[in-house]
């Protein structure tokens, strides 16, 4: 799982680099999104939601393939703490 999380973190960084230089500079210090403070992950999700609405929807309002990828990035930010809880149980 760490490899996919690491790949997901890299992909999130690519998107954030295009959208927010300030936020991107804060992301440079981490290799795993879920290790960031909740407030920073919330800011990342806000940018990802913007990316999703701008580039991730088909004309009929359904997600296109890129939109599905962005949804996965949003999930990887783990705003609910589900992933963190699972790691603690292992």
PyMOL Python script that loads the backbone (N, CA, C, O; Angstrom):
from pymol import cmd

cmd.read_pdbstr("""\
ATOM      1  N   UNK A   1       0.807  -1.216   0.000  1.00  0.00           N
ATOM      2  CA  UNK A   1       0.000   0.000   0.000  1.00  0.00           C
ATOM      3  C   UNK A   1       0.843   1.270   0.000  1.00  0.00           C
ATOM      4  O   UNK A   1       0.454   2.238  -0.653  1.00  0.00           O
ATOM      5  N   UNK A   2       1.981   1.320   0.699  1.00  0.00           N
ATOM      6  CA  UNK A   2       2.761   2.551   0.697  1.00  0.00           C
ATOM      7  C   UNK A   2       3.147   3.016  -0.700  1.00  0.00           C
ATOM      8  O   UNK A   2       3.194   4.219  -0.956  1.00  0.00           O
ATOM      9  N   UNK A   3       3.430   2.066  -1.624  1.00  0.00           N
ATOM     10  CA  UNK A   3       3.801   2.468  -2.972  1.00  0.00           C
ATOM     11  C   UNK A   3       2.666   3.219  -3.648  1.00  0.00           C
ATOM     12  O   UNK A   3       2.902   4.242  -4.290  1.00  0.00           O
ATOM     13  N   UNK A   4       1.436   2.728  -3.515  1.00  0.00           N
ATOM     14  CA  UNK A   4       0.318   3.421  -4.153  1.00  0.00           C
ATOM     15  C   UNK A   4       0.071   4.767  -3.482  1.00  0.00           C
ATOM     16  O   UNK A   4      -0.260   5.739  -4.161  1.00  0.00           O
ATOM     17  N   UNK A   5       0.223   4.841  -2.174  1.00  0.00           N
ATOM     18  CA  UNK A   5       0.062   6.122  -1.491  1.00  0.00           C
ATOM     19  C   UNK A   5       1.144   7.093  -1.941  1.00  0.00           C
ATOM     20  O   UNK A   5       0.870   8.276  -2.144  1.00  0.00           O
ATOM     21  N   UNK A   6       2.355   6.610  -2.098  1.00  0.00           N
ATOM     22  CA  UNK A   6       3.445   7.457  -2.550  1.00  0.00           C
ATOM     23  C   UNK A   6       3.189   7.959  -3.972  1.00  0.00           C
ATOM     24  O   UNK A   6       3.430   9.128  -4.271  1.00  0.00           O
ATOM     25  N   UNK A   7       2.704   7.080  -4.844  1.00  0.00           N
ATOM     26  CA  UNK A   7       2.370   7.484  -6.212  1.00  0.00           C
ATOM     27  C   UNK A   7       1.223   8.489  -6.185  1.00  0.00           C
ATOM     28  O   UNK A   7       1.220   9.457  -6.946  1.00  0.00           O
ATOM     29  N   UNK A   8       0.257   8.257  -5.312  1.00  0.00           N
ATOM     30  CA  UNK A   8      -0.879   9.165  -5.187  1.00  0.00           C
ATOM     31  C   UNK A   8      -0.392  10.538  -4.693  1.00  0.00           C
ATOM     32  O   UNK A   8      -0.844  11.574  -5.181  1.00  0.00           O
ATOM     33  N   UNK A   9       0.517  10.536  -3.738  1.00  0.00           N
ATOM     34  CA  UNK A   9       1.073  11.799  -3.231  1.00  0.00           C
ATOM     35  C   UNK A   9       1.775  12.553  -4.344  1.00  0.00           C
ATOM     36  O   UNK A   9       1.615  13.768  -4.463  1.00  0.00           O
ATOM     37  N   UNK A  10       2.547  11.856  -5.156  1.00  0.00           N
ATOM     38  CA  UNK A  10       3.231  12.502  -6.285  1.00  0.00           C
ATOM     39  C   UNK A  10       2.223  13.116  -7.245  1.00  0.00           C
ATOM     40  O   UNK A  10       2.418  14.231  -7.730  1.00  0.00           O
ATOM     41  N   UNK A  11       1.152  12.393  -7.518  1.00  0.00           N
ATOM     42  CA  UNK A  11       0.129  12.895  -8.443  1.00  0.00           C
ATOM     43  C   UNK A  11      -0.570  14.128  -7.863  1.00  0.00           C
ATOM     44  O   UNK A  11      -0.833  15.095  -8.578  1.00  0.00           O
ATOM     45  N   UNK A  12      -0.865  14.086  -6.576  1.00  0.00           N
ATOM     46  CA  UNK A  12      -1.480  15.240  -5.910  1.00  0.00           C
ATOM     47  C   UNK A  12      -0.548  16.441  -6.009  1.00  0.00           C
ATOM     48  O   UNK A  12      -0.995  17.553  -6.290  1.00  0.00           O
ATOM     49  N   UNK A  13       0.735  16.225  -5.783  1.00  0.00           N
ATOM     50  CA  UNK A  13       1.704  17.325  -5.875  1.00  0.00           C
ATOM     51  C   UNK A  13       1.721  17.938  -7.276  1.00  0.00           C
ATOM     52  O   UNK A  13       1.840  19.155  -7.420  1.00  0.00           O
ATOM     53  N   UNK A  14       1.602  17.099  -8.306  1.00  0.00           N
ATOM     54  CA  UNK A  14       1.576  17.610  -9.680  1.00  0.00           C
ATOM     55  C   UNK A  14       0.393  18.547  -9.894  1.00  0.00           C
ATOM     56  O   UNK A  14       0.532  19.613 -10.494  1.00  0.00           O
ATOM     57  N   UNK A  15      -0.759  18.142  -9.400  1.00  0.00           N
ATOM     58  CA  UNK A  15      -1.963  18.968  -9.573  1.00  0.00           C
ATOM     59  C   UNK A  15      -1.832  20.257  -8.770  1.00  0.00           C
ATOM     60  O   UNK A  15      -2.118  21.338  -9.284  1.00  0.00           O
ATOM     61  N   UNK A  16      -1.405  20.153  -7.526  1.00  0.00           N
ATOM     62  CA  UNK A  16      -1.291  21.330  -6.657  1.00  0.00           C
ATOM     63  C   UNK A  16      -0.235  22.291  -7.195  1.00  0.00           C
ATOM     64  O   UNK A  16      -0.391  23.504  -7.062  1.00  0.00           O
ATOM     65  N   UNK A  17       0.820  21.784  -7.790  1.00  0.00           N
ATOM     66  CA  UNK A  17       1.863  22.649  -8.363  1.00  0.00           C
ATOM     67  C   UNK A  17       1.273  23.573  -9.428  1.00  0.00           C
ATOM     68  O   UNK A  17       1.691  24.725  -9.551  1.00  0.00           O
ATOM     69  N   UNK A  18       0.312  23.076 -10.193  1.00  0.00           N
ATOM     70  CA  UNK A  18      -0.336  23.896 -11.222  1.00  0.00           C
ATOM     71  C   UNK A  18      -1.307  24.903 -10.621  1.00  0.00           C
ATOM     72  O   UNK A  18      -1.533  25.965 -11.202  1.00  0.00           O
ATOM     73  N   UNK A  19      -1.877  24.585  -9.477  1.00  0.00           N
ATOM     74  CA  UNK A  19      -2.990  25.371  -8.943  1.00  0.00           C
ATOM     75  C   UNK A  19      -2.598  26.359  -7.843  1.00  0.00           C
ATOM     76  O   UNK A  19      -3.216  27.417  -7.726  1.00  0.00           O
ATOM     77  N   UNK A  20      -1.576  26.032  -7.029  1.00  0.00           N
ATOM     78  CA  UNK A  20      -1.251  26.886  -5.887  1.00  0.00           C
ATOM     79  C   UNK A  20       0.216  26.743  -5.490  1.00  0.00           C
ATOM     80  O   UNK A  20       0.613  25.749  -4.882  1.00  0.00           O
ATOM     81  N   UNK A  21       1.003  27.739  -5.839  1.00  0.00           N
ATOM     82  CA  UNK A  21       2.431  27.697  -5.515  1.00  0.00           C
ATOM     83  C   UNK A  21       2.657  27.669  -4.003  1.00  0.00           C
ATOM     84  O   UNK A  21       3.561  26.987  -3.523  1.00  0.00           O
ATOM     85  N   UNK A  22       1.849  28.397  -3.266  1.00  0.00           N
ATOM     86  CA  UNK A  22       2.000  28.443  -1.809  1.00  0.00           C
ATOM     87  C   UNK A  22       1.733  27.080  -1.196  1.00  0.00           C
ATOM     88  O   UNK A  22       2.515  26.599  -0.376  1.00  0.00           O
ATOM     89  N   UNK A  23       0.654  26.472  -1.583  1.00  0.00           N
ATOM     90  CA  UNK A  23       0.306  25.154  -1.062  1.00  0.00           C
ATOM     91  C   UNK A  23       1.328  24.112  -1.503  1.00  0.00           C
ATOM     92  O   UNK A  23       1.700  23.231  -0.728  1.00  0.00           O
ATOM     93  N   UNK A  24       1.771  24.216  -2.730  1.00  0.00           N
ATOM     94  CA  UNK A  24       2.773  23.280  -3.238  1.00  0.00           C
ATOM     95  C   UNK A  24       4.053  23.354  -2.413  1.00  0.00           C
ATOM     96  O   UNK A  24       4.664  22.321  -2.140  1.00  0.00           O
ATOM     97  N   UNK A  25       4.466  24.534  -2.016  1.00  0.00           N
ATOM     98  CA  UNK A  25       5.701  24.655  -1.224  1.00  0.00           C
ATOM     99  C   UNK A  25       5.557  23.930   0.114  1.00  0.00           C
ATOM    100  O   UNK A  25       6.536  23.399   0.640  1.00  0.00           O
ATOM    101  N   UNK A  26       4.356  23.906   0.661  1.00  0.00           N
ATOM    102  CA  UNK A  26       4.132  23.183   1.918  1.00  0.00           C
ATOM    103  C   UNK A  26       4.109  21.669   1.701  1.00  0.00           C
ATOM    104  O   UNK A  26       4.453  20.905   2.603  1.00  0.00           O
ATOM    105  N   UNK A  27       3.712  21.246   0.527  1.00  0.00           N
ATOM    106  CA  UNK A  27       3.674  19.816   0.213  1.00  0.00           C
ATOM    107  C   UNK A  27       5.048  19.220  -0.039  1.00  0.00           C
ATOM    108  O   UNK A  27       5.243  18.014   0.118  1.00  0.00           O
ATOM    109  N   UNK A  28       5.988  20.045  -0.423  1.00  0.00           N
ATOM    110  CA  UNK A  28       7.322  19.558  -0.745  1.00  0.00           C
ATOM    111  C   UNK A  28       7.970  18.825   0.424  1.00  0.00           C
ATOM    112  O   UNK A  28       8.872  18.012   0.218  1.00  0.00           O
ATOM    113  N   UNK A  29       7.530  19.097   1.627  1.00  0.00           N
ATOM    114  CA  UNK A  29       8.160  18.526   2.825  1.00  0.00           C
ATOM    115  C   UNK A  29       7.626  17.156   3.210  1.00  0.00           C
ATOM    116  O   UNK A  29       8.063  16.600   4.218  1.00  0.00           O
ATOM    117  N   UNK A  30       6.713  16.599   2.459  1.00  0.00           N
ATOM    118  CA  UNK A  30       6.131  15.313   2.849  1.00  0.00           C
ATOM    119  C   UNK A  30       6.180  14.301   1.723  1.00  0.00           C
ATOM    120  O   UNK A  30       6.169  14.653   0.543  1.00  0.00           O
ATOM    121  N   UNK A  31       6.233  13.044   2.109  1.00  0.00           N
ATOM    122  CA  UNK A  31       6.155  11.975   1.113  1.00  0.00           C
ATOM    123  C   UNK A  31       4.831  11.233   1.223  1.00  0.00           C
ATOM    124  O   UNK A  31       4.549  10.344   0.420  1.00  0.00           O
ATOM    125  N   UNK A  32       4.013  11.593   2.216  1.00  0.00           N
ATOM    126  CA  UNK A  32       2.738  10.924   2.418  1.00  0.00           C
ATOM    127  C   UNK A  32       1.702  11.948   2.870  1.00  0.00           C
ATOM    128  O   UNK A  32       1.831  12.533   3.946  1.00  0.00           O
ATOM    129  N   UNK A  33       0.699  12.160   2.068  1.00  0.00           N
ATOM    130  CA  UNK A  33      -0.327  13.172   2.331  1.00  0.00           C
ATOM    131  C   UNK A  33      -0.968  12.994   3.698  1.00  0.00           C
ATOM    132  O   UNK A  33      -1.226  13.977   4.393  1.00  0.00           O
ATOM    133  N   UNK A  34      -1.227  11.759   4.089  1.00  0.00           N
ATOM    134  CA  UNK A  34      -1.938  11.525   5.348  1.00  0.00           C
ATOM    135  C   UNK A  34      -1.135  11.923   6.579  1.00  0.00           C
ATOM    136  O   UNK A  34      -1.685  11.964   7.680  1.00  0.00           O
ATOM    137  N   UNK A  35       0.142  12.215   6.419  1.00  0.00           N
ATOM    138  CA  UNK A  35       0.957  12.672   7.541  1.00  0.00           C
ATOM    139  C   UNK A  35       0.851  14.182   7.759  1.00  0.00           C
ATOM    140  O   UNK A  35       1.373  14.704   8.744  1.00  0.00           O
ATOM    141  N   UNK A  36       0.189  14.871   6.860  1.00  0.00           N
ATOM    142  CA  UNK A  36       0.034  16.323   6.976  1.00  0.00           C
ATOM    143  C   UNK A  36      -1.054  16.669   7.977  1.00  0.00           C
ATOM    144  O   UNK A  36      -1.958  15.865   8.205  1.00  0.00           O
ATOM    145  N   UNK A  37      -0.986  17.847   8.577  1.00  0.00           N
ATOM    146  CA  UNK A  37      -2.062  18.285   9.476  1.00  0.00           C
ATOM    147  C   UNK A  37      -3.396  18.367   8.726  1.00  0.00           C
ATOM    148  O   UNK A  37      -3.432  18.621   7.522  1.00  0.00           O
ATOM    149  N   UNK A  38      -4.467  18.153   9.446  1.00  0.00           N
ATOM    150  CA  UNK A  38      -5.802  18.143   8.847  1.00  0.00           C
ATOM    151  C   UNK A  38      -6.101  19.434   8.090  1.00  0.00           C
ATOM    152  O   UNK A  38      -6.656  19.379   6.992  1.00  0.00           O
ATOM    153  N   UNK A  39      -5.754  20.577   8.639  1.00  0.00           N
ATOM    154  CA  UNK A  39      -6.044  21.853   7.976  1.00  0.00           C
ATOM    155  C   UNK A  39      -5.359  21.940   6.609  1.00  0.00           C
ATOM    156  O   UNK A  39      -5.933  22.473   5.659  1.00  0.00           O
ATOM    157  N   UNK A  40      -4.162  21.427   6.513  1.00  0.00           N
ATOM    158  CA  UNK A  40      -3.449  21.448   5.239  1.00  0.00           C
ATOM    159  C   UNK A  40      -4.089  20.470   4.254  1.00  0.00           C
ATOM    160  O   UNK A  40      -4.211  20.776   3.067  1.00  0.00           O
ATOM    161  N   UNK A  41      -4.495  19.303   4.736  1.00  0.00           N
ATOM    162  CA  UNK A  41      -5.185  18.352   3.864  1.00  0.00           C
ATOM    163  C   UNK A  41      -6.516  18.923   3.384  1.00  0.00           C
ATOM    164  O   UNK A  41      -6.921  18.677   2.248  1.00  0.00           O
ATOM    165  N   UNK A  42      -7.190  19.675   4.229  1.00  0.00           N
ATOM    166  CA  UNK A  42      -8.446  20.313   3.805  1.00  0.00           C
ATOM    167  C   UNK A  42      -8.187  21.329   2.695  1.00  0.00           C
ATOM    168  O   UNK A  42      -8.970  21.425   1.750  1.00  0.00           O
ATOM    169  N   UNK A  43      -7.099  22.085   2.800  1.00  0.00           N
ATOM    170  CA  UNK A  43      -6.754  23.056   1.755  1.00  0.00           C
ATOM    171  C   UNK A  43      -6.424  22.341   0.444  1.00  0.00           C
ATOM    172  O   UNK A  43      -6.777  22.816  -0.636  1.00  0.00           O
ATOM    173  N   UNK A  44      -5.751  21.206   0.545  1.00  0.00           N
ATOM    174  CA  UNK A  44      -5.432  20.415  -0.648  1.00  0.00           C
ATOM    175  C   UNK A  44      -6.720  19.930  -1.300  1.00  0.00           C
ATOM    176  O   UNK A  44      -6.874  20.005  -2.519  1.00  0.00           O
ATOM    177  N   UNK A  45      -7.637  19.435  -0.487  1.00  0.00           N
ATOM    178  CA  UNK A  45      -8.914  18.945  -1.021  1.00  0.00           C
ATOM    179  C   UNK A  45      -9.680  20.068  -1.708  1.00  0.00           C
ATOM    180  O   UNK A  45     -10.292  19.847  -2.753  1.00  0.00           O
ATOM    181  N   UNK A  46      -9.656  21.258  -1.144  1.00  0.00           N
ATOM    182  CA  UNK A  46     -10.328  22.396  -1.797  1.00  0.00           C
ATOM    183  C   UNK A  46      -9.770  22.625  -3.199  1.00  0.00           C
ATOM    184  O   UNK A  46     -10.526  22.860  -4.141  1.00  0.00           O
ATOM    185  N   UNK A  47      -8.461  22.559  -3.333  1.00  0.00           N
ATOM    186  CA  UNK A  47      -7.844  22.718  -4.662  1.00  0.00           C
ATOM    187  C   UNK A  47      -8.221  21.570  -5.579  1.00  0.00           C
ATOM    188  O   UNK A  47      -8.491  21.779  -6.762  1.00  0.00           O
ATOM    189  N   UNK A  48      -8.241  20.361  -5.042  1.00  0.00           N
ATOM    190  CA  UNK A  48      -8.607  19.198  -5.853  1.00  0.00           C
ATOM    191  C   UNK A  48     -10.067  19.271  -6.297  1.00  0.00           C
ATOM    192  O   UNK A  48     -10.398  18.858  -7.409  1.00  0.00           O
ATOM    193  N   UNK A  49     -10.929  19.786  -5.447  1.00  0.00           N
ATOM    194  CA  UNK A  49     -12.332  19.964  -5.838  1.00  0.00           C
ATOM    195  C   UNK A  49     -12.420  20.964  -6.989  1.00  0.00           C
ATOM    196  O   UNK A  49     -13.193  20.767  -7.927  1.00  0.00           O
ATOM    197  N   UNK A  50     -11.635  22.030  -6.919  1.00  0.00           N
ATOM    198  CA  UNK A  50     -11.589  22.982  -8.030  1.00  0.00           C
ATOM    199  C   UNK A  50     -11.120  22.322  -9.316  1.00  0.00           C
ATOM    200  O   UNK A  50     -11.675  22.563 -10.388  1.00  0.00           O
ATOM    201  N   UNK A  51     -10.096  21.490  -9.200  1.00  0.00           N
ATOM    202  CA  UNK A  51      -9.583  20.755 -10.362  1.00  0.00           C
ATOM    203  C   UNK A  51     -10.676  19.837 -10.924  1.00  0.00           C
ATOM    204  O   UNK A  51     -10.872  19.757 -12.137  1.00  0.00           O
ATOM    205  N   UNK A  52     -11.367  19.160 -10.038  1.00  0.00           N
ATOM    206  CA  UNK A  52     -12.436  18.248 -10.449  1.00  0.00           C
ATOM    207  C   UNK A  52     -13.536  18.992 -11.211  1.00  0.00           C
ATOM    208  O   UNK A  52     -13.969  18.548 -12.274  1.00  0.00           O
ATOM    209  N   UNK A  53     -13.980  20.114 -10.669  1.00  0.00           N
ATOM    210  CA  UNK A  53     -15.078  20.840 -11.322  1.00  0.00           C
ATOM    211  C   UNK A  53     -14.635  21.483 -12.634  1.00  0.00           C
ATOM    212  O   UNK A  53     -15.441  21.619 -13.555  1.00  0.00           O
ATOM    213  N   UNK A  54     -13.367  21.880 -12.732  1.00  0.00           N
ATOM    214  CA  UNK A  54     -12.878  22.523 -13.952  1.00  0.00           C
ATOM    215  C   UNK A  54     -12.518  21.530 -15.056  1.00  0.00           C
ATOM    216  O   UNK A  54     -12.737  21.804 -16.236  1.00  0.00           O
ATOM    217  N   UNK A  55     -11.971  20.383 -14.676  1.00  0.00           N
ATOM    218  CA  UNK A  55     -11.432  19.480 -15.694  1.00  0.00           C
ATOM    219  C   UNK A  55     -11.915  18.040 -15.598  1.00  0.00           C
ATOM    220  O   UNK A  55     -11.607  17.222 -16.465  1.00  0.00           O
ATOM    221  N   UNK A  56     -12.673  17.724 -14.547  1.00  0.00           N
ATOM    222  CA  UNK A  56     -13.004  16.323 -14.303  1.00  0.00           C
ATOM    223  C   UNK A  56     -14.413  15.899 -14.621  1.00  0.00           C
ATOM    224  O   UNK A  56     -14.821  14.798 -14.254  1.00  0.00           O
ATOM    225  N   UNK A  57     -15.172  16.747 -15.298  1.00  0.00           N
ATOM    226  CA  UNK A  57     -16.563  16.395 -15.593  1.00  0.00           C
ATOM    227  C   UNK A  57     -16.838  16.392 -17.091  1.00  0.00           C
ATOM    228  O   UNK A  57     -16.330  17.224 -17.843  1.00  0.00           O
ATOM    229  N   UNK A  58     -17.659  15.429 -17.500  1.00  0.00           N
ATOM    230  CA  UNK A  58     -18.135  15.411 -18.880  1.00  0.00           C
ATOM    231  C   UNK A  58     -19.240  16.449 -19.014  1.00  0.00           C
ATOM    232  O   UNK A  58     -19.664  17.042 -18.022  1.00  0.00           O
ATOM    233  N   UNK A  59     -19.695  16.663 -20.212  1.00  0.00           N
ATOM    234  CA  UNK A  59     -20.772  17.632 -20.451  1.00  0.00           C
ATOM    235  C   UNK A  59     -22.069  17.254 -19.748  1.00  0.00           C
ATOM    236  O   UNK A  59     -22.872  18.126 -19.415  1.00  0.00           O
ATOM    237  N   UNK A  60     -22.279  15.957 -19.520  1.00  0.00           N
ATOM    238  CA  UNK A  60     -23.511  15.520 -18.850  1.00  0.00           C
ATOM    239  C   UNK A  60     -23.400  15.575 -17.317  1.00  0.00           C
ATOM    240  O   UNK A  60     -24.320  15.174 -16.605  1.00  0.00           O
ATOM    241  N   UNK A  61     -22.261  16.076 -16.825  1.00  0.00           N
ATOM    242  CA  UNK A  61     -22.075  16.241 -15.387  1.00  0.00           C
ATOM    243  C   UNK A  61     -21.492  15.040 -14.677  1.00  0.00           C
ATOM    244  O   UNK A  61     -21.214  15.104 -13.480  1.00  0.00           O
ATOM    245  N   UNK A  62     -21.301  13.947 -15.391  1.00  0.00           N
ATOM    246  CA  UNK A  62     -20.687  12.756 -14.802  1.00  0.00           C
ATOM    247  C   UNK A  62     -19.167  12.883 -14.887  1.00  0.00           C
ATOM    248  O   UNK A  62     -18.651  13.543 -15.789  1.00  0.00           O
ATOM    249  N   UNK A  63     -18.441  12.251 -13.947  1.00  0.00           N
ATOM    250  CA  UNK A  63     -16.977  12.332 -13.996  1.00  0.00           C
ATOM    251  C   UNK A  63     -16.403  11.664 -15.243  1.00  0.00           C
ATOM    252  O   UNK A  63     -16.847  10.591 -15.649  1.00  0.00           O
ATOM    253  N   UNK A  64     -15.423  12.308 -15.832  1.00  0.00           N
ATOM    254  CA  UNK A  64     -14.661  11.690 -16.910  1.00  0.00           C
ATOM    255  C   UNK A  64     -13.528  10.878 -16.254  1.00  0.00           C
ATOM    256  O   UNK A  64     -13.408  10.889 -15.029  1.00  0.00           O
ATOM    257  N   UNK A  65     -12.704  10.181 -17.034  1.00  0.00           N
ATOM    258  CA  UNK A  65     -11.632   9.387 -16.421  1.00  0.00           C
ATOM    259  C   UNK A  65     -10.708  10.224 -15.512  1.00  0.00           C
ATOM    260  O   UNK A  65     -10.289   9.757 -14.453  1.00  0.00           O
ATOM    261  N   UNK A  66     -10.402  11.437 -15.926  1.00  0.00           N
ATOM    262  CA  UNK A  66      -9.566  12.294 -15.082  1.00  0.00           C
ATOM    263  C   UNK A  66     -10.308  12.657 -13.797  1.00  0.00           C
ATOM    264  O   UNK A  66      -9.700  12.709 -12.728  1.00  0.00           O
ATOM    265  N   UNK A  67     -11.592  12.903 -13.889  1.00  0.00           N
ATOM    266  CA  UNK A  67     -12.389  13.206 -12.704  1.00  0.00           C
ATOM    267  C   UNK A  67     -12.373  12.062 -11.707  1.00  0.00           C
ATOM    268  O   UNK A  67     -12.311  12.290 -10.499  1.00  0.00           O
ATOM    269  N   UNK A  68     -12.429  10.839 -12.200  1.00  0.00           N
ATOM    270  CA  UNK A  68     -12.345   9.677 -11.323  1.00  0.00           C
ATOM    271  C   UNK A  68     -10.990   9.622 -10.625  1.00  0.00           C
ATOM    272  O   UNK A  68     -10.898   9.259  -9.452  1.00  0.00           O
ATOM    273  N   UNK A  69      -9.942   9.985 -11.357  1.00  0.00           N
ATOM    274  CA  UNK A  69      -8.603  10.032 -10.767  1.00  0.00           C
ATOM    275  C   UNK A  69      -8.538  11.104  -9.674  1.00  0.00           C
ATOM    276  O   UNK A  69      -7.963  10.875  -8.610  1.00  0.00           O
ATOM    277  N   UNK A  70      -9.121  12.260  -9.937  1.00  0.00           N
ATOM    278  CA  UNK A  70      -9.134  13.331  -8.936  1.00  0.00           C
ATOM    279  C   UNK A  70      -9.928  12.891  -7.706  1.00  0.00           C
ATOM    280  O   UNK A  70      -9.542  13.200  -6.579  1.00  0.00           O
ATOM    281  N   UNK A  71     -11.028  12.177  -7.914  1.00  0.00           N
ATOM    282  CA  UNK A  71     -11.782  11.658  -6.771  1.00  0.00           C
ATOM    283  C   UNK A  71     -10.912  10.756  -5.905  1.00  0.00           C
ATOM    284  O   UNK A  71     -11.002  10.801  -4.678  1.00  0.00           O
ATOM    285  N   UNK A  72     -10.072   9.940  -6.531  1.00  0.00           N
ATOM    286  CA  UNK A  72      -9.155   9.080  -5.780  1.00  0.00           C
ATOM    287  C   UNK A  72      -8.135   9.914  -5.010  1.00  0.00           C
ATOM    288  O   UNK A  72      -7.772   9.574  -3.884  1.00  0.00           O
ATOM    289  N   UNK A  73      -7.677  11.003  -5.616  1.00  0.00           N
ATOM    290  CA  UNK A  73      -6.739  11.895  -4.922  1.00  0.00           C
ATOM    291  C   UNK A  73      -7.403  12.507  -3.694  1.00  0.00           C
ATOM    292  O   UNK A  73      -6.788  12.611  -2.633  1.00  0.00           O
ATOM    293  N   UNK A  74      -8.653  12.908  -3.843  1.00  0.00           N
ATOM    294  CA  UNK A  74      -9.388  13.485  -2.719  1.00  0.00           C
ATOM    295  C   UNK A  74      -9.507  12.446  -1.606  1.00  0.00           C
ATOM    296  O   UNK A  74      -9.277  12.756  -0.437  1.00  0.00           O
ATOM    297  N   UNK A  75      -9.863  11.225  -1.964  1.00  0.00           N
ATOM    298  CA  UNK A  75      -9.956  10.155  -0.966  1.00  0.00           C
ATOM    299  C   UNK A  75      -8.620   9.912  -0.272  1.00  0.00           C
ATOM    300  O   UNK A  75      -8.582   9.617   0.922  1.00  0.00           O
ATOM    301  N   UNK A  76      -7.524  10.034  -1.021  1.00  0.00           N
ATOM    302  CA  UNK A  76      -6.197   9.799  -0.455  1.00  0.00           C
ATOM    303  C   UNK A  76      -5.834  10.826   0.620  1.00  0.00           C
ATOM    304  O   UNK A  76      -4.960  10.573   1.449  1.00  0.00           O
ATOM    305  N   UNK A  77      -6.491  11.963   0.608  1.00  0.00           N
ATOM    306  CA  UNK A  77      -6.220  12.988   1.625  1.00  0.00           C
ATOM    307  C   UNK A  77      -6.793  12.604   2.989  1.00  0.00           C
ATOM    308  O   UNK A  77      -6.433  13.204   4.002  1.00  0.00           O
ATOM    309  N   UNK A  78      -7.665  11.627   3.021  1.00  0.00           N
ATOM    310  CA  UNK A  78      -8.159  11.015   4.255  1.00  0.00           C
ATOM    311  C   UNK A  78      -8.679  12.029   5.272  1.00  0.00           C
ATOM    312  O   UNK A  78      -8.224  12.056   6.416  1.00  0.00           O
ATOM    313  N   UNK A  79      -9.615  12.849   4.860  1.00  0.00           N
ATOM    314  CA  UNK A  79     -10.174  13.847   5.774  1.00  0.00           C
ATOM    315  C   UNK A  79     -10.984  13.215   6.905  1.00  0.00           C
ATOM    316  O   UNK A  79     -11.180  13.832   7.951  1.00  0.00           O
ATOM    317  N   UNK A  80     -11.448  12.001   6.696  1.00  0.00           N
ATOM    318  CA  UNK A  80     -12.246  11.338   7.728  1.00  0.00           C
ATOM    319  C   UNK A  80     -11.406  10.607   8.759  1.00  0.00           C
ATOM    320  O   UNK A  80     -11.917  10.227   9.813  1.00  0.00           O
ATOM    321  N   UNK A  81     -10.129  10.404   8.475  1.00  0.00           N
ATOM    322  CA  UNK A  81      -9.260   9.680   9.401  1.00  0.00           C
ATOM    323  C   UNK A  81      -9.372   8.173   9.282  1.00  0.00           C
ATOM    324  O   UNK A  81      -8.813   7.451  10.108  1.00  0.00           O
ATOM    325  N   UNK A  82     -10.081   7.679   8.274  1.00  0.00           N
ATOM    326  CA  UNK A  82     -10.278   6.242   8.121  1.00  0.00           C
ATOM    327  C   UNK A  82      -8.959   5.521   7.893  1.00  0.00           C
ATOM    328  O   UNK A  82      -8.702   4.497   8.526  1.00  0.00           O
ATOM    329  N   UNK A  83      -8.138   6.022   7.024  1.00  0.00           N
ATOM    330  CA  UNK A  83      -6.854   5.362   6.737  1.00  0.00           C
ATOM    331  C   UNK A  83      -5.958   5.375   7.960  1.00  0.00           C
ATOM    332  O   UNK A  83      -5.297   4.379   8.252  1.00  0.00           O
ATOM    333  N   UNK A  84      -5.926   6.480   8.673  1.00  0.00           N
ATOM    334  CA  UNK A  84      -5.101   6.576   9.882  1.00  0.00           C
ATOM    335  C   UNK A  84      -5.563   5.559  10.913  1.00  0.00           C
ATOM    336  O   UNK A  84      -4.740   4.917  11.566  1.00  0.00           O
ATOM    337  N   UNK A  85      -6.864   5.410  11.062  1.00  0.00           N
ATOM    338  CA  UNK A  85      -7.413   4.453  12.020  1.00  0.00           C
ATOM    339  C   UNK A  85      -7.046   3.023  11.646  1.00  0.00           C
ATOM    340  O   UNK A  85      -6.719   2.217  12.517  1.00  0.00           O
ATOM    341  N   UNK A  86      -7.097   2.713  10.376  1.00  0.00           N
ATOM    342  CA  UNK A  86      -6.735   1.360   9.925  1.00  0.00           C
ATOM    343  C   UNK A  86      -5.281   1.065  10.216  1.00  0.00           C
ATOM    344  O   UNK A  86      -4.954  -0.050  10.622  1.00  0.00           O
ATOM    345  N   UNK A  87      -4.387   2.041  10.019  1.00  0.00           N
ATOM    346  CA  UNK A  87      -2.956   1.819  10.291  1.00  0.00           C
ATOM    347  C   UNK A  87      -2.722   1.564  11.770  1.00  0.00           C
ATOM    348  O   UNK A  87      -1.878   0.740  12.121  1.00  0.00           O
ATOM    349  N   UNK A  88      -3.441   2.244  12.637  1.00  0.00           N
ATOM    350  CA  UNK A  88      -3.267   2.066  14.074  1.00  0.00           C
ATOM    351  C   UNK A  88      -3.721   0.692  14.532  1.00  0.00           C
ATOM    352  O   UNK A  88      -3.200   0.165  15.514  1.00  0.00           O
ATOM    353  N   UNK A  89      -4.689   0.103  13.833  1.00  0.00           N
ATOM    354  CA  UNK A  89      -5.208  -1.207  14.206  1.00  0.00           C
ATOM    355  C   UNK A  89      -4.265  -2.347  13.836  1.00  0.00           C
ATOM    356  O   UNK A  89      -4.351  -3.430  14.415  1.00  0.00           O
ATOM    357  N   UNK A  90      -3.388  -2.124  12.904  1.00  0.00           N
ATOM    358  CA  UNK A  90      -2.490  -3.188  12.430  1.00  0.00           C
ATOM    359  C   UNK A  90      -1.291  -3.356  13.317  1.00  0.00           C
ATOM    360  O   UNK A  90      -0.443  -4.209  13.054  1.00  0.00           O
TER     361      UNK A  90
END
""", "prot")
cmd.dss("prot")
cmd.show_as("cartoon", "prot")
cmd.util.cbc("prot")
cmd.orient("prot")
